């Protein structure tokens, strides 16, 4: 009987217009370095350089056949969003309402407004940022068709894992909520569904939301209202329809440039794409208008955990130079006071918080050991070995009676974690956490 023929490897093709057949080991090594390059660009914290970002933006407009725009640099995405709203509203009114008399040139509007909003909002900088659950990820680069699936796993996915959570999503969600929550009336907030408004709206009354926002967003919203009225605020809430990610879209830029620089694709769109690429290297979020473009500066602080998720235990995970900040706990947006004033976060608040992910973060911040003490947990069993610990039972909101193991770990700190309800002794519960027999656990010399 004849032996079946071994499957032949796909032929690797590299021409200026074709990249097929997978990637070679040499290309894979190059892509690893390429990922590092774009990851560093995504996490940039050095100040924006006007002499580099402005020509890049003007190049994008020229490639699109548009007139040269006025390019304005905003100190943060929050100021960018409100400056866009006021500028777009004023420009619309000047070009569509005959009774309006234009006194300034159109290209100066965005500069003046961005400056005014930044100055006015600076006096309102605080730490409590409202959250939003919606995320819109735009994909409007026509040059993506130039790339081949061979680069996907080695570049786009690799860079996504390194940058997506800590940069693009975190900043976009926060900016979106800053404009929407700060500008909607109490009535409209009450009517919006939970899928559009995040946990703070779900847990606080609409009146509280409308009157209690005393943060940077409120200052920017008031500046926007002062300059362009309610119409300007409405425009600001729609900034997401005209924004582009800049360096926050590094995963896509890594993917596209790898196809060109490593696989050798040289396609007609690449000439125009060069301006887009430069804007991704030298600028952050931006909003595009036919007459102007407002670009956000890079954050001065980005902090992440070992999974590249935005995280900081003693301050903001993201902070811009105007003071606007975001707070995250292992990738979850949290109120600033949970980090800035940990002592005020109680077990009751943590356990009754409506958003499940934020509730989990709150419990980690408070610590299960402290939670169990505050809730007067009932002792079920205590082992003579403190590293085996004690079995406790507590009544938790929405969950009823739940058992916890509290023990001393190898670092000398006390920890507590939930265990199955059938656990009857601390030894049994501790053995369950290690998935070993009780006798094996008892014999273990070190436990972490």
N, C-alpha and C positions, 0 to 999 in steps of 0.2 A: 504494500500500500504506500503510495507516494506521500511524502511529508508535506503538509501544507506550507505554502510560501509565507515567510515572515512578512508582516506588514511593512511596507517601505515608508521611510520617513518623508514627510512633506518636503518638497523642494523649497529652499529658501531663495526668495527672489528679492533683489534690491535694485530698483531703478529710481530715477527722479519722480516717477508717477506710480510706482507699485512697491508695496512692502508686504510680502506674503510669506507664509511658511513657518511662523514662529520666530523666536529670537535665538541668537547664538549665545554661548557662554560669555564671550567678550562683550556683547551688547548688554547682557544682563548685568555685568559688572559696571558698565558705564551708566546704566539706568539707576543703579543703587546710588551712585554719586549724584546723578541728576535729581533724584528724589531728595537727597540731603540739601541740594542747592535751593530747590523750590520750598522745601520745608522751612529753611532759614528765612526765606523771603516772606513766607506766610506769618512767621513769628517776629517780624521786624518790629523793633521798638525805637529805632532812631528817628528823629524828626524828619518830616517830609521835606524834600528839596524842590523848591519852586522851579528852579532852572532846568530840572529834569522832567517833572510831571507835566508842566504846562505845554512844552512842545509835543509830548506824547498825546495829550488830550486833543490838541489842535490837529495833530496828524490823523486821529480817529475821525474827527469831523470832516477833514478834507477827503479822506478815503470814502466817506459816506456821501460826498457831494454837497455838504452843508457849508454855510458861511462860517468863517472863523469865529469861535465863541469867546465870550469872556470867561476865563477860568478863575475860580475863586477857591481858596483853601480854607476849610472850616476846621476848628480845633477838635471836633469829635463828630461821630455819626449823628448824635442827637441834634447838634446845632445844624449840621448839614440838612437834616430832614425838615426842620422848621424854617430854615433859610430858603430851602427850595419852595416850601408852601407859600411863604410870603412873596417871594420873587415871582413865582409862576402866576399867583393871583394878580399881582400888580401888572405884570406884563399882559395878561389876558384882558384886564380891564382897560388898559391903555390902547390895546389894539382892537377891541370889540365894542367899546362903549364910546360913542362919539362925544359925549359930554365931558369925558375926562380930558384934561389938558396935560400933555406930557411936558414935564419941566426938566427932567434929567435924560441923558441918553440911555437907551435901553441896556447898554452893556455895563453901566455903572450900578444898576439896580441890585444885582446879586451881591456885589462886593459890599455895598453899604449895608444891606440887610444882614448878611452873614456876620459882619462886624458888630452891628447893633445887637443881634440876637446873642452873640457870644458874650458881649459886655453885660447885657441885661441878665442873662441866665447865670453868669458867674456869681452873682450875689445870692443865688438861690441854691447853690450846690449843697447837696446833702448826701445821704447814703442809702436811702430807701428807694429802690428802683422797682416799679410795678412789672409784673411778668405777663407774658403772652404765650399761648401754646401753639400758635400758627407759625409755620415756616414756609416761605416761598423761595424756591431755588430756581432762578432764571437760567436759561441756557440759550443765549442768543449769538453765539459765535459761529458764523457760517463756515469757518475753516475746519470745524470738527470733521467734516466729510473727508478731509485730507488724511486722516489718521487710520491706522489699521488695528484690528483687534489684537494683534500680536503684542502691542505695547500696553494693553489694558491692565493686566494683572501686575505687571512689573512697575508701572508708573502711576496711573490714576488711582488704583485701589490702595497702593502703598502710601501715596501722599494723602489720600483721604483719611486713612487711619491716623496719620500723624498730625493733620491740621484741621480737619473738618469740625470736630466738636469744640476745639479750643478757640477757633477764630470765626469762621464764616457763620455758622449757625448761632453761636452765642451772641455775636454782635448784631446779626440781623433780627433775631427775635427781640432783643432788648430795644433796638431802635424802633422797630415796628410798634412795640407796646408803648414806648415813650410818646410817640405822636398820637396814637389812638386813645390811650387812656387819659392823657392830659387834655385832650380837646373835646371829647364827647360829652354831651350833657348827661345829667343824672338819669333822665328818662330814657335816653338811648342806651346808656350802659345797662340799665335794668332789663332792657328788652333783648340785648344781645345774648346769644346762646353760649353755653360753656365752651363750645369748640372754638370760639373766636376770642374769648377773654379767659385769661388764666386764673390761677387760684386766688389771687387777691380779690378779684371781683366776685368770685364764687363765695368767699368767706366774709367779706365786708359788705355793708349796705351801699347802694349806689350813691346815696347822699354823702357817706363818708368818703368814697372814692373821689367824688367831684369836689369836695371841699378840703380834703386832707393832704392832697399832693403838694407838698412844700419842698420840692426837690428841684434839681436842675431842669427837669422836663417842664415843671410849672413855669420857671423863669423864661425858658425859651418859648413856651406856648403864649405867655403874656406878651412877650416881645413880638411874636408873630401876629397876635391879635391886634396889638397896637399899630403895627405897620400895615396890615392888610385885612383886618377885620375877621369876621367869622369865615368868610370865603377863603382867606389865607389858611385858617386852621383846617378847613375841609381839604384844601390842596395838600397840606402837610400830611394828612392821614393817608394819602395815596402815593406817598413817595416810593413805596415798594414797586409800583408799576413802571418806574423809569430809572431804577437804580441798576448799577453794575458793581460787581464785587471787588474789583481791583486785586490786591494781593490776597484778599480773603477767598478768592477763587483759584488759589494756587494749584489745587489738584488738577483742574482742567488745563491750566497753562503748562503744568509739568507733562501732562499727557500729550498735548499738542506739540510742544517743543521737542519732546523725545522723538516723536515721529520724524521731525525735521532734522534734528541735530545728531541723532544716533542711528536712525534707520535710513536717513538720506533722502527723504521725500523733499522735493523742491517743486512746489506747485504755485500757479499764478496767485492764489489768495495769500501766499506767504508775505508778499511785499506789503499788502495792506495790514496783515496781521501783526507786522513788526511794531506798529504804533500801539496796538492793543496790548501786545506783550510788554512794551516799555511802560505802559500805564499800570500793568499788573506788578511790575517790579518796583516802580517808584511812587505808587499811590494806593490808598485804601479805598473804602467804599466811595462811590460817586453817584450823583444824580445828573441825568442828561436832559437838557432842554434845548430846543433849536437855537436859542439865543445865548445860553450860558451853561456852564458845567460847574457844579460845586463838588469838590473832592475833600474827603475827610483825611485828616492827619492820622498817622499810625498811633496806636496806644503807646504810652510810655511804660506800661507794666502789663505783662501777660504771665500768669502763673498757671501751671498745670500739674496733674498728678502723674504717676508712672504709666498711666494708660493714655496720656496726652489729652485727658479731659480737663476742662477748666476747673481749677480747684485752688482754694487758699483758705487756710484755717485761721488766719489772723488779720485778714484784710481783703481788699477786692481782688478778684481774679483778673480783671481788666480795669485799667484806669487810663483815661486820656489826660492830656495836659491842661485841659480846662477844668479838671476835677470830676468829670462824669465817670462813674464807675459801675461795674457789674460784679455781682457776687455769685460764686458757684461753689457747690460742694460735690466733688467727684462728678462733674458734668451737669448737675441739677441747679437751676437758678433758684436762689434763696433770697429772702429779705436781708438787707444789709445788717440789721440789728442782731440777727442770729450769730453773726461773726464778730461784729464790733462790740456787742454787749451780751456775751454768752450767758452771763449770770442772770439775765432777765428772761431767758428762754426756759420755761418750766416744763415739767413732765406733762402736765395737762395740755398745754399748748401743743407740744410735740405730738401727743397721742390723738388729739382731736383735730389736727390740721386736715383740711378736706382733700388736698392733693396727695395722693399716695406716695409719689416719688419725693415730694418735699417733706412729707411726714417721716419717711425713712431717713432722709438727711437730718431732719431735726432730732430724731432719736439718736443718731450717731453723734451729733454735736453735744447733746445733753449727756449722753452716755447711759447705757442700760443700768449700770450700777446705781447711778443717781436716780434714775426713773423708778427703779424698784424700791429704793428707800423712800422716795416721796409718796409712792402709792401704798406704802405700808403693806408690803408683800407678806404673805403667810409662809412660814417655814414648814416645809414638808419633811426634809431630811438634811442632816449636816454630817459630813464625813470628817474624821479626825485629821485627815490630810487637807490642808487649805488649798492645795493645787488640784484636788478632786472637788472640793468646794461644797456647796449646799444647793439643794433643790427647793425652789420657791414657787409659789402660785400667786397670781395677781389677777384682778378683774380689769380688763382693758376695754376702753370704749369700742363698740362695734364688734369686738371679738369675744367677749365673755371671759371665762376663766382660762388663763394661759399659764403654762409652766415655764420656768426659766432656770438655767444653771448659772450660778454665780461662783467664780473661782479665781484663784490667783494664778496668773500665767508666768511663764519663765522669765519675763522681763521685770517681774515684781509688781505689775499693775493688775488691778482687779477688773475682770470683764464679766459680762452677763450676756447670755444669748438664749433665744427660745428653743425649747426641746419638745418632742412629741408628748401628747397628753398621757400616754401609757407609761411614761417613766415614773418609777416609784422611789428610787434612791438617787442620791447625787452620783454615786459610782456608776450606776446604770446610765444616767444621763451623760456623764462625761465620756464613758465608753462609746456611747452612741455618736458623740461628736468626732471621735477618732475612727469610728467603724471597726473597733476591735473588741475582743471579749473582755469582760470585767477583770478576769485574772491577768490577762496580758497588760491591761492598763495599770493595774496595781503594781506590776513588776517594772514598769517603765521608770527609768531614773530621771529623765528629763522630759518635760512636756512644755510646748509653746502654744 
